[in-house]
């Protein structure tokens, strides 16, 4: 791709990231995604067009609402920038139409991550809706066939469901949320059954690393009752499996690749 095309893609990614922020904020709160227009979550001030420019408005307003001076969450520019970079990575690596498929997949993971971090839930609109989208797009997905997408979804949902039931039987309490196995079903629909192995391994490794880091900071005790949302780590494992060089994945998981 030439520089103008990359710049246009980046701007498109920023704009879609801005909409994704609307989804992340409103969907778990049961608010409409269409109306009203964007507003300040502190004072309800309706944002004018120049207050709602992706990334740029946050920088010009120094991270504060122009009306009440309330602090705008760092999540907004982070999601917009990440969305802009993801669209470049997916289209540069996979081209069209696979790049569009995996970009949509990445946006679903991004939304699931930030909703799970804040609310400890992953809405069915993202997991089940994304699962159906993955199955519908499987004929154009170079990593799966329609059959493998279906098997991947069933394996993702079934494996985590059984693991969660075993943990509940063993410990007497829920260990994995229902949204986790639905999210892994979504991931399986896009990546297929065999890639679920590196996804789960990388998710578990990154989750353990995060727990140890928080423990060393003194912010969390390591115990069976400690709880970290696992959705973000599944999303990280899926994106790593999608974007890591094939040679690195072959080295780490030779039986899969």
C-alpha positions as CSV (number, residue, x, y, z in Angstrom):
1,X,0.0,0.0,0.0
2,X,1.2,3.5,-0.7
3,X,1.3,6.3,2.0
4,X,-2.0,8.0,1.1
5,X,-3.8,4.6,1.3
6,X,-2.2,3.9,4.7
7,X,-3.1,7.3,5.9
8,X,-6.7,6.9,4.8
9,X,-6.9,3.5,6.5
10,X,-5.5,5.0,9.7
11,X,-8.1,7.8,9.7
12,X,-10.8,5.2,9.1
13,X,-9.5,3.1,12.0
14,X,-9.6,6.2,14.3
15,X,-13.2,6.9,13.3
16,X,-14.2,3.3,13.9
17,X,-12.3,3.3,17.2
18,X,-14.4,6.4,18.2
19,X,-17.6,4.5,17.5
20,X,-16.2,1.5,19.4
21,X,-15.8,3.8,22.5
22,X,-19.6,4.4,22.2
23,X,-20.2,0.6,22.2
24,X,-17.8,0.1,25.2
25,X,-19.5,2.8,27.3
26,X,-23.2,2.3,26.3
27,X,-23.7,-1.4,25.6
28,X,-23.1,-2.7,29.2
29,X,-25.2,0.2,30.6
30,X,-28.2,-0.7,28.3
31,X,-28.0,2.6,26.5
32,X,-28.9,3.1,22.8
33,X,-25.9,3.1,20.5
34,X,-27.6,5.5,18.1
35,X,-29.2,8.2,20.3
36,X,-28.4,10.6,21.9
37,X,-25.2,11.9,20.3
38,X,-21.9,11.8,22.1
39,X,-21.9,13.4,25.5
40,X,-19.7,14.0,28.5
41,X,-20.3,11.2,31.1
42,X,-19.7,13.7,33.9
43,X,-22.1,16.6,33.1
44,X,-24.0,15.3,30.1
45,X,-22.8,18.1,27.8
46,X,-23.5,17.2,24.2
47,X,-20.3,17.2,22.3
48,X,-19.9,19.4,19.2
49,X,-18.2,18.0,16.1
50,X,-14.9,19.7,17.0
51,X,-15.0,18.2,20.5
52,X,-15.5,14.7,19.1
53,X,-12.6,14.4,16.6
54,X,-10.8,11.0,17.2
55,X,-7.6,11.4,19.2
56,X,-7.2,15.0,18.2
57,X,-9.9,16.5,20.4
58,X,-8.5,14.6,23.4
59,X,-5.0,16.1,22.8
60,X,-6.4,19.7,22.1
61,X,-8.6,19.6,25.2
62,X,-5.8,18.1,27.4
63,X,-7.9,15.2,28.4
64,X,-10.7,17.3,29.9
65,X,-14.3,18.2,29.1
66,X,-14.6,21.7,27.7
67,X,-17.8,22.3,29.6
68,X,-17.2,21.0,33.2
69,X,-13.5,20.3,33.2
70,X,-14.0,16.7,34.1
71,X,-11.2,14.3,33.2
72,X,-11.8,12.2,30.1
73,X,-10.8,8.6,30.5
74,X,-7.5,7.5,28.9
75,X,-9.5,4.7,27.4
76,X,-10.9,6.9,24.7
77,X,-7.7,7.9,22.9
78,X,-6.2,4.4,23.6
79,X,-9.1,2.6,21.9
80,X,-9.0,5.0,19.0
81,X,-5.2,4.7,18.5
82,X,-5.3,0.9,18.9
83,X,-8.1,0.7,16.3
84,X,-6.1,2.8,13.9
85,X,-3.0,0.7,14.3
86,X,-5.0,-2.6,14.1
87,X,-6.5,-1.7,10.7
88,X,-3.0,-1.0,9.4
89,X,-1.6,-4.3,10.7
90,X,-4.5,-6.4,9.4
91,X,-4.7,-4.9,5.9
92,X,-0.9,-4.8,5.5
93,X,-0.5,-8.5,6.6
94,X,-3.6,-10.1,5.1
95,X,-4.8,-7.8,2.3
96,X,-8.4,-7.7,1.1
97,X,-10.8,-9.2,2.1
98,X,-9.0,-11.1,4.9
99,X,-7.7,-7.9,6.4
100,X,-11.3,-6.6,6.8
101,X,-12.4,-9.9,8.4
102,X,-9.5,-9.9,11.0
103,X,-9.9,-6.2,11.6
104,X,-13.6,-6.8,12.6
105,X,-12.4,-9.7,14.7
106,X,-9.8,-7.4,16.4
107,X,-12.5,-4.8,17.2
108,X,-14.7,-7.4,18.8
109,X,-11.8,-8.4,21.0
110,X,-11.0,-4.8,21.8
111,X,-14.6,-4.1,22.9
112,X,-14.7,-7.3,25.0
113,X,-11.4,-6.4,26.7
114,X,-12.4,-3.0,27.9
115,X,-16.0,-3.9,28.9
116,X,-14.7,-6.9,30.9
117,X,-12.0,-4.8,32.6
118,X,-14.7,-2.3,33.8
119,X,-17.8,-4.4,34.3
120,X,-16.5,-8.0,34.7
121,X,-19.0,-9.0,32.0
122,X,-18.8,-9.6,28.2
123,X,-22.2,-8.9,26.6
124,X,-23.8,-11.5,24.4
125,X,-24.1,-8.9,21.7
126,X,-20.3,-9.1,21.3
127,X,-19.7,-12.8,21.9
128,X,-22.7,-14.4,20.3
129,X,-23.0,-11.7,17.7
130,X,-19.3,-12.1,16.9
131,X,-19.6,-15.9,16.8
132,X,-22.3,-15.6,14.1
133,X,-20.2,-13.1,12.2
134,X,-17.2,-15.4,12.3
135,X,-19.3,-18.3,10.9
136,X,-20.9,-16.1,8.3
137,X,-17.5,-14.8,7.1
138,X,-15.7,-18.2,7.2
139,X,-15.9,-18.8,3.4
140,X,-13.6,-15.8,2.9
141,X,-11.4,-16.4,6.0
142,X,-8.0,-17.9,4.9
143,X,-7.4,-19.5,8.2
144,X,-10.5,-21.7,8.3
145,X,-13.2,-23.4,6.3
146,X,-16.9,-23.1,7.3
147,X,-16.6,-26.6,8.9
148,X,-13.4,-25.7,10.8
149,X,-15.0,-22.5,12.0
150,X,-17.9,-24.4,13.4
151,X,-15.7,-27.0,15.0
152,X,-13.5,-24.2,16.4
153,X,-16.6,-22.5,17.9
154,X,-17.8,-25.7,19.5
155,X,-14.4,-26.6,20.8
156,X,-13.9,-23.1,22.3
157,X,-17.2,-23.1,24.1
158,X,-17.1,-26.8,25.2
159,X,-13.6,-26.8,26.5
160,X,-14.0,-23.7,28.7
161,X,-17.5,-24.8,29.8
162,X,-16.2,-28.2,31.0
163,X,-13.1,-26.5,32.7
164,X,-15.4,-24.1,34.5
165,X,-17.7,-26.9,35.7
166,X,-14.7,-28.8,36.9
167,X,-13.4,-25.8,38.8
168,X,-16.8,-25.1,40.3
169,X,-17.1,-28.8,41.5
170,X,-13.6,-28.8,42.9
171,X,-13.6,-25.4,44.6
172,X,-17.3,-25.0,45.3
173,X,-17.5,-21.6,43.5
174,X,-17.5,-20.3,39.9
175,X,-14.0,-19.9,38.5
176,X,-14.7,-18.9,34.9
177,X,-17.5,-16.5,33.8
178,X,-20.0,-17.5,31.2
179,X,-18.7,-14.8,28.9
180,X,-15.3,-16.5,28.8
181,X,-16.4,-19.6,27.0
182,X,-18.6,-17.6,24.7
183,X,-15.6,-15.4,23.9
184,X,-13.4,-18.5,23.2
185,X,-16.2,-19.8,20.9
186,X,-16.0,-16.5,19.0
187,X,-12.2,-16.8,18.8
188,X,-12.5,-20.4,17.6
189,X,-14.9,-19.4,14.8
190,X,-12.4,-16.9,13.4
191,X,-9.1,-18.9,14.1
192,X,-10.2,-22.5,13.9
193,X,-9.8,-25.3,16.5
194,X,-6.1,-25.9,16.4
195,X,-5.2,-22.3,17.1
196,X,-7.1,-22.4,20.3
197,X,-4.1,-24.2,21.9
198,X,-1.7,-21.2,21.5
199,X,-4.6,-18.8,22.4
200,X,-5.3,-20.5,25.7
201,X,-1.6,-21.0,26.5
202,X,-0.7,-17.4,25.8
203,X,-3.8,-16.2,27.7
204,X,-2.9,-18.3,30.8
205,X,0.7,-17.2,30.7
206,X,-0.1,-13.5,30.4
207,X,-2.8,-13.8,33.1
208,X,-0.3,-15.4,35.4
209,X,2.3,-12.7,34.6
210,X,-0.3,-10.0,35.4
211,X,-1.3,-11.7,38.7
212,X,2.4,-11.9,39.8
213,X,3.0,-8.3,38.8
214,X,0.0,-7.1,40.9
215,X,1.2,-9.3,43.7
216,X,4.7,-7.7,43.6
217,X,3.1,-4.3,43.6
218,X,1.3,-5.3,46.8
219,X,-2.1,-4.6,45.2
220,X,-3.5,-8.2,45.1
221,X,-3.1,-11.3,47.2
222,X,-2.4,-14.6,45.4
223,X,-5.1,-16.9,46.5
224,X,-7.9,-19.0,45.1
225,X,-10.3,-16.2,45.9
226,X,-8.4,-13.7,43.8
227,X,-10.2,-12.7,40.6
228,X,-8.9,-11.2,37.4
229,X,-11.1,-10.9,34.4
230,X,-9.8,-13.5,31.9
231,X,-11.4,-12.0,28.8
232,X,-8.7,-9.5,28.2
233,X,-6.0,-12.2,28.3
234,X,-8.0,-14.4,25.9
235,X,-8.2,-11.4,23.6
236,X,-4.4,-10.8,24.0
237,X,-3.7,-14.5,23.3
238,X,-5.9,-14.4,20.2
239,X,-4.3,-11.3,18.8
240,X,-0.8,-12.7,19.5
241,X,-1.7,-15.9,17.7
242,X,-3.1,-13.9,14.8
243,X,-0.1,-11.4,14.4
244,X,3.0,-13.2,15.7
245,X,5.3,-14.4,12.9
246,X,4.6,-17.9,11.8
247,X,8.2,-18.9,12.6
248,X,7.7,-17.8,16.3
249,X,4.5,-19.7,16.6
250,X,6.1,-22.8,15.0
251,X,8.9,-22.6,17.5
252,X,6.5,-22.3,20.4
253,X,3.8,-24.7,19.2
254,X,5.4,-27.2,16.8
255,X,2.6,-29.7,17.1
256,X,0.0,-27.2,16.0
257,X,2.0,-25.5,13.2
